Amino acid sequence: MRLSRFFIDAPLALGQHELPEEQAHYIGRVLRLQAGAAVQLFDGSGREFLGTLLEAGKKRVSVALVEELAGQPESPLHIHLGQGLSRGERMDWAIQKATELGASEITPIVSERCEVRLNDERADKRLAHWRQIAISACEQCGRSVVPKIHPPQALAQWLPLQAELKLLLHPVAEPLASHARPSSLAFLIGPEGGLSDSEIELAQRNGFHCARLGPRVLRTETAPVVALSVAQQLWGDFSDQP
């Protein structure tokens, strides 16, 4: 039977812990777990802990952590996804799936054709929402490290980032597999309206190479799923090759 697994946003160690209010509410009032239930907790450090609920009330949940485990190893390929900012569920889907597929960092990108504009207050709320999506994806898929979700950033500000290989998905380009294996990879994916010609030129001036995934143009929320899957198969942890 699979253990209930929860992320705790605080350092964990063996011994007794009272869980933060948000997790206590979810465990005690939503899942209705009882004292004595076995759980598995992780804090994003790469470690996992087995424990038993000592108290599982509606307002207070405490746990005794009795065993420390090695967490799930991260992919050897460090992937920073620059995802064009899109509306609602499309952006949520992209962040969820990128997390499941091993992205190390995700930055929502504001570009010319973005249909979404966020003021500071909305941006803070969306960032908290996206981080929770990444946490939930880690709880589900077994990742022990939560990817870093950066605040939305203008394309021109994001482009100079450091990565061994920087790729811009484009339908007219050499295939992804034509590139040599990198240790770190930056992917740029445009928004629903795509990137403009001037933005593509700007990306290329900042060291990005155009690469294609196949003959079809993919939606903005589909592209990261395919791109990260192919990259992990070629250079990451989807393949048994060293």
Secondary structure, DSSP 8 states (H G I E B T S, - for coil): ---EEEE-SS---SEEEE--HHHHHIIIIIS---TT-EEEEE-SSSEEEEEEEEEE-SS-EEEEEEEEEE-----SSEEEEEEE---HHHHHHHHHHHHHTT-SEEEEEE-TT-S----HHHHHHHHHHHHHHHHHHHHHHT-SS--EE---EEHHHHTT---SEEEEEEEEEEEGGGS---SEEEEEE--TT---HHHHHHHHHTT-EEEE-SSS---TTTHHHHHHHHHHHHHSSSSS--
